Structure formats: structure tokens, C-alpha cells
Amino acid sequence: AFGPAAAAAEPVEVDEASEDDQQAGSNRFGRAGVFFPLIGVLLGAIVWGADTLLRPLISSPLILSGVLVALLAVLSRGLQLEGVALSAVGLFSRRERSQRLALMQERMFLVSGVIVLLGILGLKIVALASLSSGYRGAALLLAPMLGRWAGVVMAYSSRPARTHGLGALFVNGVEFREFGAASVMTLGVVFTLVEVGGVLLFLGLAGVIICWTLYCNRRL
């Protein structure tokens, strides 16, 4: 599951693949979506462990939060950050749709992508620094899991922006089975950690994801 989870974020072309090869790849990436929340929990557990070890050594909440955010980016090979910057180019640029998709395919980082990426990193650091106690541990565990679950939900409810590429394979490969299994797994973990509040968080995030998916489908 780790291989497809990482590779799905890479803009690799598959134009030359046969129809059978593309269908097999789509099925493989779709099945991997079931395990995306589990991968998120494992990454969150690593970051939570690092927070526990480093908190006595680093007194500044902002610096510690920056270290943890950087650690999570390293564990994810920076692919999610690259995806954020490229998505910002595709969603917020005023160019024509075909030009925006071409820029994303060529991995061209415009000013809008850099600004959005820096803004999101800053918000993550400030938000984590504000959780000096209470739900901090739950947030460290849940955030990576919820982010990856959101990817599965969006894949199930989206149409691919392009007819080829690993993104198209993943979107076409995620079916109700993968969506349902990932959602049940996510809801179970959230409810275990934060009980009723977790259910409200789950439902609220689901609503945000659906609205965001509709916007992305309209723009791309």
C-alpha cells in the first residue's frame, strides 16, 4: 500500500500503456486506497512519538511545531506539499483550463502555488503550536489519517481532470468498496480517540470535502 500511496502523487505519464495495463493499474491503485487512512495513522504515530521525545528539549512551541511539520513532510517524501503547490496553480490561476493542466503536468510552480503552500505550512505550524495540551496528541494522530481519507473520498466522488496519468488511474480505480472501507476505518479511529466530538468532526470534514470536490471538478 505504501508504494501506490506515494506513487499516486507523482505526475508520471502512462500514455503508452495498453488499455489492459491501464485497467490493471487503476485496480491496483484503487485497492490501495483502502489502506490510505492506515498509512496516515502510522505517520501520525511517528510524529506523535517525536513530539513526546522532543517536547522536553525544545521549549518554543512554534519551533517544535515547525520541526514536526517538517518531519511529516519528509516522511511523505514531500509529495503532498508538491501536490498542494501544483493544485493551487490549477485551481487559482486565471489561465485557460488546458494551460493550467499543462503547467501542472510540467510541474511548474507559479507564485500562486508558492503562496498557498507557504500559507498552509504556516497555518499548520501555528495551529499545532496552539495545542500545547489536551487534544494535541489526538490531532497529531488524526490529521495525517484524515488528510489521506479525504483523498479517497475525493477520488470516489470526482472525475479525472485528464484521461491519463496516475491521478486518473487512482480516481477511476476507487470504487464504493474502497471508499466505504476507508471511511469505516477512519470513523472508527476518530470515535475511539475523541468519541462524540470525533463523529461531529468526521461529519463536518465530510461536508467540507464534498464542497471542495465540487469546486475542483468545476475548475478542472
C-alpha positions, 0 to 999 in steps of 0.5 A, a space after each residue: 500500500 505504501 508504494 501506490 500511496 506515494 506513487 499516486 502523487 507523482 505526475 508520471 505519464 502512462 500514455 503508452 500503456 495498453 488499455 489492459 495495463 491501464 485497467 490493471 493499474 487503476 485496480 491496483 491503485 484503487 485497492 490501495 486506497 483502502 489502506 490510505 487512512 492506515 498509512 496516515 495513522 502510522 505517520 501520525 504515530 511517528 510524529 506523535 512519538 517525536 513530539 513526546 521525545 522532543 517536547 522536553 528539549 525544545 521549549 518554543 512551541 512554534 519551533 517544535 511545531 515547525 520541526 514536526 511539520 517538517 518531519 511529516 513532510 519528509 516522511 511523505 517524501 514531500 509529495 503532498 506539499 508538491 501536490 498542494 503547490 501544483 493544485 493551487 496553480 490549477 485551481 487559482 490561476 486565471 489561465 485557460 483550463 488546458 494551460 493550467 493542466 499543462 503547467 501542472 503536468 510540467 510541474 511548474 510552480 507559479 507564485 500562486 502555488 508558492 503562496 498557498 503552500 507557504 500559507 498552509 505550512 504556516 497555518 499548520 505550524 501555528 495551529 499545532 503550536 496552539 495545542 500545547 495540551 489536551 487534544 494535541 496528541 489526538 490531532 497529531 494522530 488524526 490529521 495525517 489519517 484524515 488528510 489521506 481519507 479525504 483523498 479517497 473520498 475525493 477520488 470516489 466522488 470526482 472525475 479525472 481532470 485528464 484521461 491519463 496519468 496516475 491521478 486518473 488511474 487512482 480516481 477511476 480505480 476507487 470504487 464504493 468498496 474502497 471508499 466505504 472501507 476507508 471511511 469505516 476505518 477512519 470513523 472508527 479511529 476518530 470515535 475511539 480517540 475523541 468519541 462524540 466530538 470525533 463523529 461531529 468532526 468526521 461529519 463536518 470534514 465530510 461536508 467540507 470535502 464534498 464542497 471542495 470536490 465540487 469546486 475542483 471538478 468545476 475548475 478542472 
